[in-house]
């Protein structure tokens, strides 16, 4: 059945049926965001985790409505807190502080009271700017003075899920020639996004994407990945580059940004500039459900190996994921998150802004893949919420940015499993009542 066009207001009413990616109503959104999590281990597989938690625990959590619960604790309760190289988080924190400096004191950082106002965070930002680079003890002491830790749980469970992402790389040309036959599209002019917060009281910063039909004045679903591959955008001159690998471009879309090494020897960077709003379907999950990948093979490396072994099925499998991402070109290196700041490797994280505000420091306890090896090791660090993602949904969901090199790709491509979260908030913010229960 063909999708039914709806008016903009009617589209708003569908939020309960198709929740889109989170977007804070109090901030200007950067054109980049992490679009979806790296394909990782299925929640039903057992993965060793810090404290003896395994990923199969996730499968036993009852299917009830998400509800963030924050319980005040002490810094001594944060596992591994004293061992972190805490000063390494300050560049990320100060980047977020630069964004906060542009806000009025009364402006809220997120969609719930516990995100606080800009005024609530001024003292932290001022203190962070005075810490000498590399002084971990001073950084730790400053954070302990300025913030209060809260253990986060979803209803009765304190076990969340963590994945990783990185700055992908593609090989491309500015012109279509030779092996460069895969189009990289910029944002189509008829693609629109609707911030539901202006229309729906409980939208919690959610946003939907679609196509504006100028003849009817309605917003309709945008073309799917398969329809775009078959020519839905042909003749519109939307191609900004031509890539030599459909698989590489898919991973660039999954990561939300990429470095493009051009055939003329130059390098440019791609950043997220919109998506078609179609539901994201993880390729690794699809391949597992089809019996094409064994349990534990749904990593980036496993997916890539499967595509290399089955080149004649690339379009078939990719088309099962109707989601499509559009990019913009820029010349500055690095990955920029949805807060509009360039991300700091191993210190920036994508979160669901329906629950966690940008700029929030978050203590993480999980296991991470061993770089260049096998297995995992305990990983406990402080990160700053600076990005979002279409697949990063829920109060205990995070996607850690690992960087732009081969080590980052190796770790992020294999990362996926349980973890625990602690939010560090300024004293005096409201952490009680219905504010903890976004719909």
Secondary structure in CASP SS format (residue, H / E / C, confidence):
PFRMAT SS
TARGET T0000
AUTHOR 0000-0000-0000
METHOD secondary structure of the structure
MODEL  1
X C 1.00
X C 1.00
X C 1.00
X C 1.00
X C 1.00
X E 1.00
X C 1.00
X H 1.00
X H 1.00
X H 1.00
X H 1.00
X H 1.00
X H 1.00
X H 1.00
X H 1.00
X H 1.00
X C 1.00
X C 1.00
X C 1.00
X C 1.00
X C 1.00
X E 1.00
X C 1.00
X C 1.00
X C 1.00
X C 1.00
X C 1.00
X C 1.00
X C 1.00
X C 1.00
X C 1.00
X C 1.00
X C 1.00
X E 1.00
X C 1.00
X C 1.00
X C 1.00
X C 1.00
X C 1.00
X C 1.00
X C 1.00
X C 1.00
X C 1.00
X C 1.00
X C 1.00
X C 1.00
X C 1.00
X C 1.00
X C 1.00
X H 1.00
X H 1.00
X H 1.00
X C 1.00
X C 1.00
X C 1.00
X H 1.00
X H 1.00
X H 1.00
X H 1.00
X C 1.00
X C 1.00
X C 1.00
X C 1.00
X C 1.00
X C 1.00
X C 1.00
X C 1.00
X E 1.00
X E 1.00
X E 1.00
X E 1.00
X E 1.00
X C 1.00
X C 1.00
X H 1.00
X H 1.00
X H 1.00
X C 1.00
X C 1.00
X C 1.00
X H 1.00
X H 1.00
X H 1.00
X C 1.00
X C 1.00
X H 1.00
X H 1.00
X H 1.00
X H 1.00
X H 1.00
X H 1.00
X H 1.00
X H 1.00
X H 1.00
X H 1.00
X H 1.00
X H 1.00
X H 1.00
X H 1.00
X H 1.00
X C 1.00
X C 1.00
X C 1.00
X C 1.00
X C 1.00
X C 1.00
X C 1.00
X E 1.00
X C 1.00
X C 1.00
X C 1.00
X C 1.00
X H 1.00
X H 1.00
X H 1.00
X C 1.00
X E 1.00
X H 1.00
X H 1.00
X H 1.00
X H 1.00
X H 1.00
X H 1.00
X H 1.00
X H 1.00
X H 1.00
X H 1.00
X H 1.00
X C 1.00
X C 1.00
X C 1.00
X C 1.00
X C 1.00
X C 1.00
X C 1.00
X H 1.00
X H 1.00
X H 1.00
X H 1.00
X H 1.00
X H 1.00
X H 1.00
X H 1.00
X H 1.00
X H 1.00
X H 1.00
X E 1.00
X E 1.00
X E 1.00
X E 1.00
X E 1.00
X E 1.00
X E 1.00
X E 1.00
X C 1.00
X C 1.00
X E 1.00
X C 1.00
X C 1.00
X E 1.00
X E 1.00
X E 1.00
X E 1.00
X E 1.00
X E 1.00
X C 1.00
X C 1.00
X E 1.00
X E 1.00
X E 1.00
X E 1.00
X E 1.00
X E 1.00
X C 1.00
X C 1.00
X C 1.00
X E 1.00
X C 1.00
X C 1.00
X E 1.00
X C 1.00
X E 1.00
X E 1.00
X E 1.00
X E 1.00
X C 1.00
X C 1.00
X C 1.00
X C 1.00
X C 1.00
X E 1.00
X E 1.00
X E 1.00
X E 1.00
X E 1.00
X H 1.00
X H 1.00
X H 1.00
X C 1.00
X C 1.00
X C 1.00
X C 1.00
X C 1.00
X C 1.00
X C 1.00
X E 1.00
X E 1.00
X E 1.00
X E 1.00
X E 1.00
X E 1.00
X E 1.00
X E 1.00
X C 1.00
X C 1.00
X C 1.00
X C 1.00
X E 1.00
X E 1.00
X E 1.00
X C 1.00
X C 1.00
X C 1.00
X C 1.00
X H 1.00
X H 1.00
X H 1.00
X H 1.00
X H 1.00
X H 1.00
X H 1.00
X H 1.00
X C 1.00
X C 1.00
X C 1.00
X C 1.00
X C 1.00
X C 1.00
X E 1.00
X E 1.00
X E 1.00
X E 1.00
X E 1.00
X C 1.00
X C 1.00
X H 1.00
X H 1.00
X H 1.00
X H 1.00
X H 1.00
X H 1.00
X H 1.00
X H 1.00
X H 1.00
X H 1.00
X C 1.00
X E 1.00
X E 1.00
X E 1.00
X E 1.00
X E 1.00
X E 1.00
X C 1.00
X C 1.00
X C 1.00
X C 1.00
X E 1.00
X E 1.00
X E 1.00
X E 1.00
X E 1.00
X E 1.00
X E 1.00
X E 1.00
X E 1.00
X C 1.00
X C 1.00
X C 1.00
X C 1.00
X C 1.00
X C 1.00
X C 1.00
X H 1.00
X H 1.00
X H 1.00
X H 1.00
X H 1.00
X H 1.00
X H 1.00
X C 1.00
X C 1.00
X C 1.00
X C 1.00
X C 1.00
X C 1.00
X C 1.00
X C 1.00
X C 1.00
X C 1.00
X H 1.00
X H 1.00
X H 1.00
X H 1.00
X H 1.00
X H 1.00
X H 1.00
X H 1.00
X H 1.00
X H 1.00
X C 1.00
X H 1.00
X H 1.00
X H 1.00
X H 1.00
X H 1.00
X H 1.00
X H 1.00
X H 1.00
X C 1.00
X C 1.00
X C 1.00
X C 1.00
X C 1.00
X C 1.00
X E 1.00
X E 1.00
X E 1.00
X E 1.00
X E 1.00
X E 1.00
X C 1.00
X C 1.00
X C 1.00
X C 1.00
X C 1.00
X E 1.00
X C 1.00
X C 1.00
X C 1.00
X C 1.00
X C 1.00
X E 1.00
X C 1.00
X C 1.00
X C 1.00
X C 1.00
X C 1.00
X E 1.00
X E 1.00
X E 1.00
X C 1.00
X C 1.00
X C 1.00
X C 1.00
X C 1.00
X C 1.00
X C 1.00
X C 1.00
X C 1.00
X C 1.00
X E 1.00
X E 1.00
X E 1.00
X E 1.00
X E 1.00
X E 1.00
X E 1.00
X E 1.00
X E 1.00
X C 1.00
X C 1.00
X C 1.00
X C 1.00
X C 1.00
X C 1.00
X E 1.00
X E 1.00
X E 1.00
X E 1.00
X E 1.00
X E 1.00
X E 1.00
X E 1.00
X E 1.00
X E 1.00
X E 1.00
X E 1.00
X C 1.00
X E 1.00
X C 1.00
X C 1.00
X C 1.00
X C 1.00
X C 1.00
X C 1.00
X C 1.00
X E 1.00
X E 1.00
X E 1.00
X E 1.00
X E 1.00
X C 1.00
X C 1.00
X C 1.00
X C 1.00
X H 1.00
X H 1.00
X H 1.00
X H 1.00
X H 1.00
X H 1.00
X H 1.00
X H 1.00
X H 1.00
X C 1.00
X E 1.00
X E 1.00
X E 1.00
X E 1.00
X E 1.00
X E 1.00
X E 1.00
X E 1.00
X E 1.00
X E 1.00
X E 1.00
X C 1.00
X C 1.00
X C 1.00
X C 1.00
X C 1.00
X C 1.00
X H 1.00
X H 1.00
X H 1.00
X H 1.00
X C 1.00
X C 1.00
X C 1.00
END
